[in-house]
Amino acid sequence: MRDTECPYCGADVEINHDDGYGYDESDMHQQECECGKTFAYFTAIHFTYRTYKADCLNGGEHDYRKTATYPPEFARLRCKMCGDERPLTANVEFSGTPAASSPEAPLERRVMRI
């Protein structure tokens, strides 16, 4: 796996992170290439974020779904928009058409209102 390129010979280099070396962003690190030359490098860690609409956090209703949990008695309710979780209670109603609330309907198609 290629992490970077040797500035001397252009070879693909995998940075050696043994014992956590090379992760500190505030230090300059060194590594020897297979060409025999030692080069210096800085580490930069980048974060990527994906955003989603969560109407329930802006006055809308949560869209709770039953979690697919094994064993099933440990299932919970989780909002598919914001991730909020609640215990699964006996008084949960499934909204939608009668077919959507029947026991034969897939759980991911059921909308649960508390």
C-alpha angles and dihedrals in degrees: 000000000000119000099167144335128264108250090216107046102010094237120153109258130197109209112236109233098175110158090003095297116158100026099097107102094201097059133071111234133201134214136173119234126217087254088069097249123118119224133188126230143178123220121230119186115203128199125207122201130198116201128208134186113256106185090175089068089055102052099289128116124271115250100220120193128184111253119239096240133163119245090033094219087073093058118129137190115259126185108234091211104048106010095241110158132208134175115268107252132193094240096064114128124206112221128205132058119343089254091057092052097046119108090245094060117099111260093232089064094053119095112209124207122191 
